[in-house]
Every structure is written in C-alpha cells, then in structure tokens.
Amino acid sequence: MQTDVAIVGAGLVGASLARALEASGLNLALLEASAPPARTGAWDERIYAFSPASVAFLDALGVWGALDSERICPVRKMRIYGDNGRSRLEFSAYAAGLDALAWIVESGEVQRALWRGIERQANLKLLFPARPVSLEVGEHWASLAADSGEEVAARLLVGADGAASWLRKAGGFGARSRPYRQQAVVANFACERPHRSVALQFFRGDGILAYLPLPGNRVSIVWSTSEPNAEELLALAPGELAGRVAEAGREQLGQLELITAPAAFPLALLSVNSMLRPRLALIGDAAHVVHPLAGQGVNLGFGDARALAATLAARRPGSDPGEWLLLRRFERVRAEDILAMRWVTDGLQRLFGARWPGVAWLRNFGLNLTDSAPVIKASLVRHAAG
Ligand SMILES: Cc1cc2nc3c(=O)[nH]c(=O)nc-3n(C[C@H](O)[C@H](O)[C@H](O)COP(=O)(O)OP(=O)(O)OC[C@H]3O[C@@H](n4cnc5c(N)ncnc54)[C@H](O)[C@@H]3O)c2cc1C
C-alpha cells in the first residue's frame, strides 16, 4: 500500500500522533506489534504523571474525556525532601494559579482509550499485529515490509517504537545511550493516612523515591535505585517491602499495604544526533529517554506528537509531508524542550548521586534556597506545566 504517513508503534506517543492527524487530510498507516493490556480492575503498575499541557492535548483528541474520572488523581502539591533529613522544597498548584500540578493516570487506561479511537479512524489503516522487518529509503518514498506480509510505502515514516526503536537502528540514526546502572522499582500501596493529593519525593542516599497519589487512600511509588538494591527490594515479601517503602518515605502516610506486585525497569539516558533522516522522523522514547525522576518522558513524547501534527497541518495543501524543510521546522520547535529536560533530569540525578565532600551541603542548601524564592518556584511550575 502507498500512504502519506506511516507510524511504527502505537504506544501513547505514536497513537496520539495518529489521533492528532485525524483531520489532517493525510492517509495514515499505523503498525503495532501488541495490543494494549486488557482492563483487569486491579491498579496498573505503570502510572504516569501527565502535565497540564499533556492533559490539554489529550482533551483536544477526545481521549481525556473518555477516561474513567474515578481512576484519575490530581496532584495539588508536591513536596521534595533532600537527603539531610531537614531540607525541603514545596510546589503548590494553588500558588501557581493552576488547577493541578499534574494528573496521575494509569498507562493502560490511556492506551485503551487511544486504541478505541484508532480502530474507528477513517483515514487510518491499522496493521496489527505487525513488525517491520526491512526498510528501503528512496528520494520520494520510505518503504517497509512487515512480518505480517504487508508492504507500506510512505512519504514520511515516523518511528514511535520506544526506547529500543527498530526504526532508529534500521534508519541509521546516530544515537548515544548511557545506562544509569539503576532500576526503577514501581508498585502500588494502600496507605493508612490520606495523601491529600500531595506527591512526595525523597532524594536519598540509596536513590530517589517518589510517592504519586492515586484515587482513594492509595499511592504508586517509583524508587530509582542501584541494581543490587532494586533486586533486593523485589525479592522482599509483600509486608517487608511495604515496611521498607513506608520507612524510606518517613512514614508520612503511616503504614502501607502492597496492592500490586512490584515491577522494575532498567534506566538509561538516550539521545539521537537528530530526530530526522530523509523521509524518516523519530518521536517519543525512540528519540529521547530521560531519567523518570521528573516524570516527564511521556510528556516530552506528547510534545513531539503535538508539534509534528501541527507542522504537518500547517504545510501547503497537497504538498509532500516528508519534505525536508518542513520536518526541520518540527525538529527546531522541539529542540529546546528536549535539551532542557535531558539537562535537568540528568543533572539532578548526578547531583544527588554525588558523594564528594561539600556536594551534600550544596544540594540541600539549593532545595531550601529555591523553596524561599517564590518567583523561581512559580517559573519552574509554569515550565513543568508546559
Ligand atoms: C519507572 C518509570 C516511570 C515513568 N513515569 C513517567 C511519568 O510519570 N510521566 C511521564 O511523562 N513519563 C514517565 N516515564 C516515561 C514513559 O514511560 C515513556 O517516556 C513513555 O512510555 C514513552 O512512550 P512511547 O510511546 O514513546 O514508547 P513506548 O511506550 O515504549 O511505546 C512503543 C510502542 O511501539 C510498539 N513497538 C515497539 N517496537 C515495535 C516494532 N518493531 N514494530 C511494531 N511496534 C513496535 C510497542 O509495542 C509499543 O506499543 C516513566 C518511565 C519509567 C521507566
């Protein structure tokens, strides 16, 4: 088949790009290897903090309104603790004039809502299950053969196929990856005391622990820690793990009870020399992977999808969607956000991982100093809100 735009990967980022191109007048093909997980009623262990900008994007796609509001929790405040037991920094949505700093949502819920939209999208051909096996790029077309037997020739081929992107490798994109030698342990807990929609983050000697509020008296944790420490946490009995997490979180929410089995994800920093090659573009984790300490990976990816859709919508009617100068415009729009997020997340990770004398004092002093500077805090919140 011939199409205007083909997207590899219908994760949150690829699927949102497809939905954002519904009214573009372009024909689309979307290749995906696996369907979203079925709803089980249990709380998903993959939880995301969506920024207000991401929520506005999903709302415009008709996805936000389709989610079950009983499974979404706003973050009204965020409290960050340094590793000396005293320093702290607090952000408040109210002080920044926002309804919420972020919204906590289950990955599966959003994936399923996007998938339902894709299945009935008139300008889209969903190839599922399908994985590309070969790529050929010519002057006017990029062509794929899939393991399902289909062949797709597109004016523009977009890789939204995640951190281990096939298209990034097959397309010859230059990329740098640096493992953090850490894993993020995630799990959900019922808590004894109400969280009051406050997210907590603890910078600790053994890593960074975040408590994200879920509806009701529940929290989801992300504990980024060394590989041996993560393995030790995963091997604990449920009660022991709950005790360790409660203690690491200074028992701010009282006793915890594990409600979903823990899982762990290896962490790395990944960047590409360019998001573009002739006829090819990368978005989402295929183009950039950042440390989850700021909960911004998918927010960055939604920013890519929104910007690429807007760039394609603004082109001359009937013109080539894979035109190089058009795509360069998209890359320029995204460059600053991606660089800033990489710099902030990697910098904070190094700052709180450093063991040199004086650095501990400096980072904790920095937290308190920022806390006493309302103008800096408001500017940080506005930036994170997108
Ligand atoms: C522990 C942890 C916590 C996080 N918390 C947050 C958070 O709170 N907020 C936030 O913004 N971000 C967070 N992130 C980052 C977030 O998970 C990623 O940025 C996001 O999932 C990237 O989405 P994506 O669609 O680009 O890639 P993926 O989610 O990896 O999706 C890729 C899709 O492509 C498909 N695919 C892959 N290869 C192929 C192929 N060869 N052929 C066909 N299909 C293929 C896959 O099946 C999948 O559907 C967190 C990350 C971690 C590890």
The ligand as an SDF file (V2000), in Angstrom:
LIG
                    3D

 53 58  0  0  0  0  0  0  0  0999 V2000
    9.5050    3.7100   36.0020 C   0  0  0  0  0  0  0  0  0  0  0  0
    9.1220    4.7420   35.0070 C   0  0  0  0  0  0  0  0  0  0  0  0
    8.2160    5.7180   35.3600 C   0  0  0  0  0  0  0  0  0  0  0  0
    7.8510    6.7020   34.4350 C   0  0  0  0  0  0  0  0  0  0  0  0
    6.9730    7.6680   34.8200 N   0  0  0  0  0  0  0  0  0  0  0  0
    6.6320    8.6460   33.9560 C   0  0  0  0  0  0  0  0  0  0  0  0
    5.7250    9.7020   34.3360 C   0  0  0  0  0  0  0  0  0  0  0  0
    5.2240    9.7640   35.4690 O   0  0  0  0  0  0  0  0  0  0  0  0
    5.4250   10.6580   33.4200 N   0  0  0  0  0  0  0  0  0  0  0  0
    5.9670   10.6260   32.1730 C   0  0  0  0  0  0  0  0  0  0  0  0
    5.6890   11.5670   31.3770 O   0  0  0  0  0  0  0  0  0  0  0  0
    6.8100    9.6520   31.7600 N   0  0  0  0  0  0  0  0  0  0  0  0
    7.1660    8.6630   32.6190 C   0  0  0  0  0  0  0  0  0  0  0  0
    8.0060    7.6610   32.2230 N   0  0  0  0  0  0  0  0  0  0  0  0
    8.4870    7.6390   30.8260 C   0  0  0  0  0  0  0  0  0  0  0  0
    7.4870    6.9190   29.9200 C   0  0  0  0  0  0  0  0  0  0  0  0
    7.2880    5.5900   30.3540 O   0  0  0  0  0  0  0  0  0  0  0  0
    7.9890    6.8790   28.4670 C   0  0  0  0  0  0  0  0  0  0  0  0
    8.5240    8.1240   28.1190 O   0  0  0  0  0  0  0  0  0  0  0  0
    6.8230    6.5420   27.5110 C   0  0  0  0  0  0  0  0  0  0  0  0
    6.2840    5.2700   27.7910 O   0  0  0  0  0  0  0  0  0  0  0  0
    7.2990    6.5500   26.0540 C   0  0  0  0  0  0  0  0  0  0  0  0
    6.1990    6.3040   25.2090 O   0  0  0  0  0  0  0  0  0  0  0  0
    6.4240    5.8660   23.6960 P   0  0  0  0  0  0  0  0  0  0  0  0
    5.0590    5.7500   23.1230 O   0  0  0  0  0  0  0  0  0  0  0  0
    7.4190    6.7790   23.0670 O   0  0  0  0  0  0  0  0  0  0  0  0
    7.1550    4.4550   23.7850 O   0  0  0  0  0  0  0  0  0  0  0  0
    6.5740    3.0570   24.3130 P   0  0  0  0  0  0  0  0  0  0  0  0
    5.6600    3.2750   25.4700 O   0  0  0  0  0  0  0  0  0  0  0  0
    7.7590    2.1880   24.5200 O   0  0  0  0  0  0  0  0  0  0  0  0
    5.7050    2.5080   23.1070 O   0  0  0  0  0  0  0  0  0  0  0  0
    6.2770    1.9610   21.9480 C   0  0  0  0  0  0  0  0  0  0  0  0
    5.2050    1.1940   21.1820 C   0  0  0  0  0  0  0  0  0  0  0  0
    5.7790    0.6840   19.9920 O   0  0  0  0  0  0  0  0  0  0  0  0
    5.4940   -0.7070   19.8650 C   0  0  0  0  0  0  0  0  0  0  0  0
    6.6380   -1.2780   19.1640 N   0  0  0  0  0  0  0  0  0  0  0  0
    7.9150   -1.3660   19.6070 C   0  0  0  0  0  0  0  0  0  0  0  0
    8.7040   -1.9140   18.6580 N   0  0  0  0  0  0  0  0  0  0  0  0
    7.8930   -2.1910   17.6110 C   0  0  0  0  0  0  0  0  0  0  0  0
    8.1080   -2.7640   16.3320 C   0  0  0  0  0  0  0  0  0  0  0  0
    9.3490   -3.1630   15.9600 N   0  0  0  0  0  0  0  0  0  0  0  0
    7.0610   -2.9030   15.4900 N   0  0  0  0  0  0  0  0  0  0  0  0
    5.8050   -2.5020   15.8550 C   0  0  0  0  0  0  0  0  0  0  0  0
    5.5430   -1.9460   17.0480 N   0  0  0  0  0  0  0  0  0  0  0  0
    6.5720   -1.7990   17.9170 C   0  0  0  0  0  0  0  0  0  0  0  0
    5.3320   -1.2140   21.2880 C   0  0  0  0  0  0  0  0  0  0  0  0
    4.5370   -2.3860   21.3270 O   0  0  0  0  0  0  0  0  0  0  0  0
    4.6520   -0.0140   21.9470 C   0  0  0  0  0  0  0  0  0  0  0  0
    3.2520   -0.0600   21.7890 O   0  0  0  0  0  0  0  0  0  0  0  0
    8.4040    6.6980   33.1370 C   0  0  0  0  0  0  0  0  0  0  0  0
    9.3250    5.6940   32.7620 C   0  0  0  0  0  0  0  0  0  0  0  0
    9.6910    4.7320   33.6990 C   0  0  0  0  0  0  0  0  0  0  0  0
   10.7030    3.6750   33.3120 C   0  0  0  0  0  0  0  0  0  0  0  0
  1  2  1  0
  2  3  1  0
  2 52  2  0
  3  4  2  0
  4  5  1  0
  4 50  1  0
  5  6  2  0
  6  7  1  0
  6 13  1  0
  7  8  2  0
  7  9  1  0
  9 10  1  0
 10 11  2  0
 10 12  1  0
 12 13  2  0
 13 14  1  0
 14 15  1  0
 14 50  1  0
 15 16  1  0
 16 17  1  0
 16 18  1  0
 18 19  1  0
 18 20  1  0
 20 21  1  0
 20 22  1  0
 22 23  1  0
 23 24  1  0
 24 25  2  0
 24 26  1  0
 24 27  1  0
 27 28  1  0
 28 29  2  0
 28 30  1  0
 28 31  1  0
 31 32  1  0
 32 33  1  0
 33 34  1  0
 33 48  1  0
 34 35  1  0
 35 36  1  0
 35 46  1  0
 36 37  1  0
 36 45  1  0
 37 38  2  0
 38 39  1  0
 39 40  1  0
 39 45  2  0
 40 41  1  0
 40 42  2  0
 42 43  1  0
 43 44  2  0
 44 45  1  0
 46 47  1  0
 46 48  1  0
 48 49  1  0
 50 51  2  0
 51 52  1  0
 52 53  1  0
M  END
$$$$
